[in-house]
Amino acid sequence: MASEAKTPEVKSPEELEKEAKRAEIMAKVAAAKAEREKVAGYEAAQEVKKKEIDEKGTSWYGEHQGITCDGCATIPIFGYRYSCKSCASHDVCESCYDAWAGGTGVMPNGLAKQTLSTNASDHTFHMFKDHTFKSVVKSTAGPTLKSAAKQKPNDECACASGKKFKKCCMNK
């Protein structure tokens, strides 16, 4: 009995098929877990961004004159601007930043000068505001209808007819 050697098991075609199916299912489960982790990472990045925006408020939302987005080549960047701390003059708009944070891949520059790496360690983006920035909240528009000078009935008409406003243009 000591001379008995272990012989490899010969598996039937049904058993081989079951193992192949089991391996296929395990691969699908692993892919689903990886996708869930990717989505969780994206959601965490969105939460960090929302917190950053809440801290800075709307004073960082506006028009960045003369700044081109290196992701979509938009000039000027309107909205939130993100600048890379480790790359010189590497700026992206809010939508490109969201796409990059989601790990959707390399985004080619519309001007073909730079591409964004998908490796998170290559870039450290932060919200950026410089001297060319015009905040939407603080921007001064021209006079609105309410703040424009009122034309009174006895004032001279604006059409330069020489008549009073009430006799000339008021009744038109």
Backbone as CSV, one residue per row, in Angstrom:
resi,resn,N_x,N_y,N_z,CA_x,CA_y,CA_z,C_x,C_y,C_z
1,MET,0.795,-1.174,0.000,0.000,0.000,0.000,0.848,1.253,0.000
2,ALA,2.061,1.155,0.445,2.934,2.309,0.449,3.339,2.681,-0.956
3,SER,3.177,1.770,-1.851,3.572,2.047,-3.223,2.480,2.771,-4.016
4,GLU,1.361,3.030,-3.348,0.297,3.739,-4.047,0.734,5.171,-4.302
5,ALA,0.691,5.601,-5.505,1.056,6.970,-5.875,-0.212,7.751,-6.175
6,LYS,-0.122,9.045,-5.928,-1.281,9.887,-6.225,-1.366,10.070,-7.736
7,THR,-2.488,9.761,-8.242,-2.701,9.959,-9.674,-3.577,11.198,-9.848
8,PRO,-3.257,11.996,-10.843,-4.078,13.190,-11.044,-5.492,12.795,-11.432
9,GLU,-6.432,13.548,-10.872,-7.831,13.272,-11.174,-8.132,13.660,-12.604
10,VAL,-8.812,12.809,-13.250,-9.260,13.114,-14.602,-10.663,13.684,-14.460
11,LYS,-10.832,14.913,-14.963,-12.124,15.572,-14.800,-12.962,15.354,-16.040
12,SER,-14.205,15.189,-15.762,-15.142,14.988,-16.871,-15.407,16.328,-17.566
13,PRO,-15.897,16.299,-18.779,-16.191,17.552,-19.493,-17.191,18.434,-18.744
14,GLU,-18.123,17.819,-18.022,-19.093,18.601,-17.252,-18.395,19.373,-16.134
15,GLU,-17.440,18.695,-15.456,-16.705,19.359,-14.377,-15.840,20.491,-14.921
16,LEU,-15.214,20.267,-16.065,-14.409,21.324,-16.683,-15.281,22.518,-17.069
17,GLU,-16.468,22.234,-17.566,-17.400,23.299,-17.943,-17.840,24.089,-16.710
18,LYS,-18.096,23.376,-15.603,-18.489,24.045,-14.357,-17.372,24.941,-13.838
19,GLU,-16.134,24.452,-13.903,-14.999,25.262,-13.446,-14.822,26.508,-14.308
20,ALA,-14.995,26.353,-15.602,-14.884,27.503,-16.504,-15.979,28.522,-16.201
21,LYS,-17.187,28.031,-15.962,-18.305,28.920,-15.633,-18.046,29.622,-14.301
22,ARG,-17.512,28.871,-13.321,-17.197,29.432,-12.004,-16.141,30.535,-12.136
23,ALA,-15.112,30.290,-12.955,-14.064,31.290,-13.169,-14.628,32.532,-13.860
24,GLU,-15.549,32.324,-14.802,-16.175,33.452,-15.499,-16.996,34.302,-14.526
25,ILE,-17.738,33.640,-13.651,-18.542,34.358,-12.657,-17.644,35.122,-11.692
26,MET,-16.554,34.504,-11.261,-15.614,35.175,-10.348,-15.013,36.420,-11.010
27,ALA,-14.711,36.328,-12.298,-14.163,37.480,-13.021,-15.190,38.606,-13.095
28,LYS,-16.465,38.258,-13.340,-17.518,39.276,-13.385,-17.715,39.932,-12.025
29,VAL,-17.660,39.139,-10.961,-17.801,39.680,-9.607,-16.649,40.632,-9.295
30,ALA,-15.435,40.250,-9.662,-14.273,41.113,-9.430,-14.401,42.416,-10.217
31,ALA,-14.889,42.336,-11.454,-15.076,43.545,-12.267,-16.139,44.447,-11.658
32,ALA,-17.215,43.862,-11.139,-18.275,44.654,-10.507,-17.759,45.341,-9.249
33,LYS,-16.940,44.636,-8.459,-16.358,45.241,-7.257,-15.435,46.398,-7.624
34,ALA,-14.637,46.222,-8.662,-13.736,47.289,-9.102,-14.533,48.500,-9.575
35,GLU,-15.620,48.265,-10.285,-16.473,49.370,-10.759,-17.101,50.108,-9.579
36,ARG,-17.561,49.357,-8.564,-18.130,49.987,-7.365,-17.099,50.840,-6.648
37,GLU,-15.863,50.343,-6.545,-14.800,51.113,-5.899,-14.478,52.372,-6.697
38,LYS,-14.505,52.260,-8.011,-14.254,53.419,-8.875,-15.336,54.477,-8.665
39,VAL,-16.598,54.048,-8.624,-17.711,54.972,-8.406,-17.608,55.598,-7.018
40,ALA,-17.242,54.801,-6.018,-17.097,55.334,-4.664,-15.980,56.376,-4.614
41,GLY,-14.888,56.136,-5.327,-13.795,57.111,-5.388,-14.231,58.391,-6.065
42,TYR,-15.018,58.272,-7.139,-15.538,59.444,-7.843,-16.470,60.236,-6.934
43,GLU,-17.352,59.525,-6.218,-18.277,60.207,-5.308,-17.519,60.901,-4.187
44,ALA,-16.447,60.285,-3.691,-15.634,60.919,-2.652,-14.979,62.189,-3.193
45,ALA,-14.493,62.140,-4.437,-13.894,63.331,-5.053,-14.938,64.425,-5.220
46,GLN,-16.163,64.053,-5.571,-17.237,65.038,-5.718,-17.568,65.680,-4.374
47,GLU,-17.574,64.880,-3.309,-17.850,65.424,-1.980,-16.772,66.419,-1.556
48,VAL,-15.508,66.085,-1.838,-14.408,67.000,-1.516,-14.576,68.293,-2.295
49,LYS,-14.944,68.175,-3.559,-15.141,69.361,-4.398,-16.292,70.207,-3.865
50,LYS,-17.405,69.564,-3.505,-18.548,70.306,-2.972,-18.174,71.032,-1.689
51,LYS,-17.389,70.368,-0.837,-16.955,70.995,0.408,-16.067,72.203,0.110
52,GLU,-15.170,72.059,-0.864,-14.281,73.156,-1.253,-15.086,74.332,-1.801
53,ILE,-16.095,74.043,-2.608,-16.938,75.099,-3.169,-17.741,75.773,-2.067
54,ASP,-18.279,74.984,-1.134,-19.037,75.568,-0.033,-18.171,76.490,0.812
55,GLU,-16.904,76.107,1.018,-16.003,76.938,1.811,-15.682,78.249,1.101
56,LYS,-15.473,78.183,-0.213,-15.095,79.377,-0.961,-16.305,80.164,-1.417
57,GLY,-17.438,79.496,-1.550,-18.663,80.167,-1.949,-18.663,80.558,-3.408
58,THR,-19.586,81.423,-3.756,-19.730,81.830,-5.147,-18.704,82.864,-5.554
59,SER,-17.879,83.329,-4.637,-16.877,84.329,-5.001,-15.808,83.738,-5.918
60,TRP,-15.759,82.418,-6.064,-14.790,81.764,-6.949,-15.451,81.332,-8.250
61,TYR,-16.728,81.647,-8.432,-17.458,81.269,-9.638,-17.588,82.486,-10.532
62,GLY,-17.096,82.393,-11.746,-17.190,83.533,-12.652,-16.400,83.301,-13.913
63,GLU,-15.885,84.395,-14.488,-15.196,84.346,-15.767,-13.704,84.567,-15.567
64,HIS,-12.899,83.674,-16.120,-11.441,83.765,-16.030,-10.917,84.206,-17.394
65,GLN,-10.745,85.524,-17.581,-10.357,86.104,-18.872,-8.980,85.620,-19.318
66,GLY,-8.869,85.244,-20.588,-7.585,84.873,-21.178,-7.058,83.513,-20.783
67,ILE,-7.822,82.735,-20.059,-7.375,81.415,-19.608,-8.066,80.358,-20.461
68,THR,-7.271,79.454,-21.031,-7.784,78.379,-21.874,-7.810,77.080,-21.080
69,CYS,-8.895,76.339,-21.204,-8.988,75.024,-20.570,-8.129,74.052,-21.368
70,ASP,-7.224,73.353,-20.696,-6.350,72.397,-21.362,-7.063,71.081,-21.674
71,GLY,-8.297,70.936,-21.217,-9.054,69.733,-21.525,-9.949,69.898,-22.734
72,CYS,-10.660,71.038,-22.826,-11.628,71.220,-23.919,-11.365,72.467,-24.755
73,ALA,-10.317,73.213,-24.458,-9.892,74.402,-25.212,-10.904,75.539,-25.164
74,THR,-11.703,75.616,-24.115,-12.653,76.708,-23.961,-11.923,77.971,-23.534
75,ILE,-12.229,79.097,-24.200,-11.651,80.392,-23.832,-12.796,81.368,-23.652
76,PRO,-12.926,82.104,-22.601,-12.275,81.935,-21.312,-12.972,80.836,-20.518
77,ILE,-12.323,80.416,-19.456,-12.954,79.445,-18.568,-14.038,80.192,-17.810
78,PHE,-15.244,79.671,-17.847,-16.356,80.270,-17.114,-16.824,79.274,-16.078
79,GLY,-16.920,79.697,-14.853,-17.290,78.813,-13.752,-16.106,78.672,-12.821
80,TYR,-15.909,77.490,-12.287,-14.778,77.239,-11.402,-13.568,76.843,-12.241
81,ARG,-12.411,77.382,-11.888,-11.161,77.084,-12.599,-10.279,76.258,-11.674
82,TYR,-9.712,75.192,-12.210,-8.809,74.345,-11.447,-7.429,74.416,-12.073
83,SER,-6.428,74.678,-11.253,-5.054,74.797,-11.713,-4.221,73.709,-11.047
84,CYS,-3.274,73.148,-11.801,-2.402,72.110,-11.264,-1.262,72.776,-10.504
85,LYS,-1.016,72.325,-9.284,0.064,72.901,-8.476,1.437,72.480,-8.983
86,SER,1.528,71.322,-9.642,2.834,70.820,-10.068,3.165,71.119,-11.528
87,CYS,2.199,71.575,-12.325,2.445,71.876,-13.744,2.281,73.372,-13.992
88,ALA,3.188,73.944,-14.758,3.095,75.369,-15.080,1.973,75.595,-16.086
89,SER,1.156,76.572,-15.835,0.017,76.981,-16.680,-0.786,75.791,-17.197
90,HIS,-1.228,74.981,-16.286,-2.054,73.818,-16.613,-3.390,74.019,-15.906
91,ASP,-4.392,74.496,-16.641,-5.687,74.833,-16.068,-6.785,74.044,-16.762
92,VAL,-7.795,73.660,-15.993,-8.950,72.972,-16.558,-10.225,73.592,-16.009
93,CYS,-11.292,73.476,-16.802,-12.587,73.985,-16.368,-13.249,72.950,-15.451
94,GLU,-14.394,73.327,-14.943,-15.091,72.471,-13.997,-15.503,71.134,-14.611
95,SER,-16.018,71.142,-15.831,-16.482,69.889,-16.437,-15.319,68.947,-16.747
96,CYS,-14.194,69.487,-17.203,-13.024,68.637,-17.472,-12.445,68.096,-16.166
97,TYR,-12.464,68.912,-15.130,-11.987,68.463,-13.826,-12.853,67.310,-13.327
98,ASP,-14.173,67.437,-13.495,-15.074,66.363,-13.078,-14.805,65.089,-13.866
99,ALA,-14.592,65.219,-15.166,-14.314,64.044,-15.998,-12.990,63.404,-15.599
100,TRP,-11.985,64.204,-15.307,-10.694,63.665,-14.898,-10.798,63.001,-13.533
101,ALA,-11.514,63.631,-12.611,-11.651,63.062,-11.269,-12.414,61.750,-11.317
102,GLY,-13.268,61.602,-12.300,-14.010,60.363,-12.436,-13.185,59.244,-13.032
103,GLY,-11.958,59.539,-13.482,-11.092,58.518,-14.050,-11.541,58.034,-15.409
104,THR,-12.074,58.939,-16.229,-12.592,58.518,-17.529,-11.520,58.413,-18.596
105,GLY,-10.295,58.748,-18.311,-9.226,58.568,-19.283,-8.504,59.852,-19.610
106,VAL,-7.622,59.784,-20.591,-6.843,60.940,-21.014,-7.735,61.854,-21.839
107,MET,-7.710,63.132,-21.513,-8.493,64.107,-22.259,-7.548,64.907,-23.139
108,PRO,-7.640,64.792,-24.460,-6.740,65.561,-25.320,-7.083,67.040,-25.289
109,ASN,-6.068,67.857,-25.396,-6.256,69.296,-25.454,-6.753,69.661,-26.842
110,GLY,-7.714,70.536,-26.930,-8.218,70.974,-28.220,-7.158,71.689,-29.030
111,LEU,-6.162,72.262,-28.365,-5.077,72.949,-29.054,-3.895,72.023,-29.301
112,ALA,-3.979,70.784,-28.860,-2.940,69.762,-29.027,-1.609,70.183,-28.428
113,LYS,-1.665,70.877,-27.296,-0.429,71.276,-26.627,-0.158,70.438,-25.381
114,GLN,-1.208,70.024,-24.675,-1.035,69.240,-23.460,-2.124,68.178,-23.396
115,THR,-1.850,67.110,-22.665,-2.882,66.126,-22.349,-2.856,65.898,-20.854
116,LEU,-3.998,65.569,-20.319,-4.091,65.295,-18.894,-3.791,63.831,-18.644
117,SER,-2.964,63.563,-17.684,-2.652,62.191,-17.314,-3.783,61.635,-16.469
118,THR,-4.044,60.346,-16.595,-5.054,59.720,-15.751,-4.469,59.302,-14.414
119,ASN,-3.160,59.420,-14.270,-2.506,59.066,-13.019,-2.708,60.202,-12.022
120,ALA,-3.393,59.913,-10.937,-3.729,60.953,-9.960,-2.495,61.562,-9.310
121,SER,-1.402,60.812,-9.223,-0.199,61.344,-8.570,0.529,62.362,-9.443
122,ASP,0.204,62.430,-10.736,0.855,63.393,-11.627,0.357,64.819,-11.426
123,HIS,-0.869,64.981,-10.961,-1.479,66.304,-10.862,-2.073,66.535,-9.485
124,THR,-1.959,67.761,-9.036,-2.609,68.191,-7.809,-3.399,69.442,-8.154
125,PHE,-4.674,69.269,-8.479,-5.505,70.402,-8.873,-6.111,71.072,-7.651
126,HIS,-6.218,72.380,-7.729,-6.894,73.149,-6.692,-7.681,74.266,-7.362
127,MET,-8.709,74.754,-6.669,-9.477,75.862,-7.201,-8.595,77.093,-7.242
128,PHE,-8.682,77.861,-8.322,-7.743,78.954,-8.530,-8.474,80.230,-8.931
129,LYS,-7.972,81.349,-8.430,-8.504,82.663,-8.787,-7.319,83.611,-8.894
130,ASP,-7.235,84.392,-9.987,-6.132,85.338,-10.139,-6.662,86.738,-10.441
131,HIS,-5.772,87.648,-10.825,-6.153,89.048,-11.025,-7.072,89.261,-12.224
132,THR,-7.136,88.325,-13.164,-8.011,88.491,-14.325,-9.421,87.980,-14.062
133,PHE,-9.639,87.418,-12.891,-10.917,86.800,-12.556,-12.000,87.851,-12.341
134,LYS,-13.193,87.584,-12.892,-14.349,88.450,-12.674,-15.449,87.599,-12.060
135,SER,-15.750,87.859,-10.809,-16.770,87.092,-10.113,-18.146,87.432,-10.668
136,VAL,-18.984,86.423,-10.818,-20.336,86.653,-11.305,-21.138,87.404,-10.258
137,VAL,-20.922,87.100,-9.005,-21.678,87.715,-7.931,-21.334,89.192,-7.799
138,LYS,-20.058,89.533,-7.934,-19.624,90.901,-7.727,-19.541,91.714,-9.015
139,SER,-19.839,91.105,-10.157,-19.698,91.839,-11.411,-20.733,92.949,-11.479
140,THR,-20.327,94.043,-12.072,-21.226,95.183,-12.175,-21.750,95.262,-13.593
141,ALA,-23.016,95.062,-13.725,-23.648,95.171,-15.036,-24.046,96.622,-15.254
142,GLY,-24.482,96.935,-16.442,-24.944,98.284,-16.740,-26.208,98.580,-15.953
143,PRO,-26.722,99.796,-16.076,-27.918,100.140,-15.313,-29.101,99.281,-15.752
144,THR,-29.815,98.794,-14.785,-30.989,97.992,-15.086,-32.159,98.919,-15.352
145,LEU,-33.243,98.365,-15.786,-34.422,99.162,-16.085,-34.910,99.885,-14.840
146,LYS,-34.811,99.223,-13.704,-35.289,99.816,-12.467,-34.405,100.982,-12.032
147,SER,-33.078,100.872,-12.243,-32.178,101.927,-11.781,-31.945,103.014,-12.829
148,ALA,-32.464,102.849,-14.039,-32.305,103.874,-15.077,-33.124,105.109,-14.699
149,ALA,-32.719,106.249,-15.218,-33.427,107.494,-14.916,-34.860,107.407,-15.442
150,LYS,-35.807,107.818,-14.605,-37.216,107.775,-14.972,-37.560,108.999,-15.814
151,GLN,-38.391,108.819,-16.795,-38.867,109.912,-17.641,-40.194,110.377,-17.051
152,LYS,-40.228,111.608,-16.584,-41.453,112.151,-15.996,-42.285,112.800,-17.099
153,PRO,-43.592,112.869,-16.906,-44.465,113.408,-17.958,-44.136,114.843,-18.393
154,ASN,-43.676,115.694,-17.489,-43.402,117.084,-17.851,-41.958,117.312,-18.289
155,ASP,-41.123,116.262,-18.325,-39.749,116.401,-18.817,-39.772,116.520,-20.336
156,GLU,-38.685,117.078,-20.877,-38.576,117.183,-22.328,-38.434,115.771,-22.903
157,CYS,-39.045,115.534,-24.025,-39.049,114.211,-24.650,-37.649,113.851,-25.144
158,ALA,-37.305,112.575,-25.063,-35.987,112.092,-25.468,-35.826,112.037,-26.980
159,CYS,-36.904,112.156,-27.732,-36.813,112.078,-29.194,-36.372,113.403,-29.814
160,ALA,-36.107,114.408,-29.001,-35.617,115.726,-29.427,-36.622,116.480,-30.288
161,SER,-37.907,116.267,-30.023,-38.938,117.001,-30.761,-39.197,118.369,-30.140
162,GLY,-38.747,118.566,-28.910,-38.963,119.825,-28.213,-40.249,119.830,-27.418
163,LYS,-41.049,118.802,-27.529,-42.314,118.723,-26.805,-42.075,118.050,-25.457
164,LYS,-43.078,118.195,-24.586,-43.032,117.492,-23.314,-43.308,116.008,-23.569
165,PHE,-42.764,115.167,-22.700,-42.888,113.719,-22.846,-44.347,113.279,-22.879
166,LYS,-45.202,113.927,-22.033,-46.606,113.515,-21.963,-47.372,113.828,-23.246
167,LYS,-46.920,114.832,-24.017,-47.608,115.206,-25.257,-47.029,114.472,-26.474
168,CYS,-45.772,113.987,-26.369,-45.092,113.426,-27.532,-45.086,111.899,-27.519
169,CYS,-44.204,111.315,-26.779,-43.949,109.864,-26.852,-44.696,109.045,-25.812
170,MET,-45.258,109.682,-24.814,-45.901,108.940,-23.737,-47.137,108.196,-24.241
171,ASN,-47.843,108.769,-25.186,-49.095,108.181,-25.657,-48.911,107.254,-26.852
172,LYS,-47.709,107.013,-27.267,-47.482,106.150,-28.430,-47.562,104.701,-28.069
